[in-house]
Amino acid sequence: MILDLFLELKLEAEKILNNLSYLLKCVIAGYTPILPISSAKAFQALEKREKLILFPKLEA
């Protein structure tokens, strides 16, 4: 029973992550004309499933 619940939650998490990945690809495509270099970096990081900070923190 617990294993079934775990597998169900895992499948739901995978579905959510796949949807998020698709939406991020759409957003990246929209920003490509404005920020081509950052968009390329973001797309590569998404494909490799890596973390990426596109805009460093501004120090005041």
C-alpha atoms as one frame of an Amber mdcrd trajectory, in Angstrom:
protein
   0.000   0.000   0.000   2.763   2.463   0.924   4.730   1.416  -2.143   1.703
   2.070  -4.353   1.296   5.528  -2.839   4.986   6.252  -3.357   4.838   5.170
  -7.006   1.726   7.275  -7.576   3.397  10.345  -6.059   6.536   9.734  -8.109
   4.519   9.562 -11.331   2.675  12.759 -10.398   5.958  14.535  -9.663   7.400
  13.421 -13.012   4.290  14.692 -14.790   4.556  18.079 -13.050   8.261  18.374
 -13.866   7.638  17.502 -17.517   4.924  20.166 -17.728   7.219  22.707 -16.077
  10.007  21.823 -18.491   7.673  22.370 -21.440   6.527  25.745 -20.082  10.116
  26.839 -19.463  11.008  25.967 -23.056   8.132  28.182 -24.220   9.315  31.060
 -22.020  12.911  30.651 -23.177  11.759  30.722 -26.804   9.898  33.969 -26.124
  12.988  35.612 -24.641  15.358  34.419 -27.392  14.951  37.537 -29.609  15.601
  39.828 -26.629  18.279  37.847 -24.746  19.810  35.395 -27.231  22.910  34.454
 -25.223  21.087  34.009 -21.920  18.314  32.081 -23.672  20.841  29.700 -25.205
  22.448  29.164 -21.782  19.028  28.585 -20.195  18.018  26.077 -22.865  21.289
  24.151 -22.477  20.909  24.055 -18.695  17.309  22.872 -19.019  18.305  20.091
 -21.401  21.114  18.982 -19.057  18.855  19.461 -15.999  21.392  21.755 -14.400
  20.971  24.794 -12.182  21.740  28.145 -13.752  21.721  31.694 -12.479  21.124
  33.897 -15.513  21.147  37.214 -13.702  23.617  37.617 -10.834  22.482  39.321
  -7.661  22.940  43.079  -7.751  24.924  44.426  -4.837  23.770  47.807  -3.538
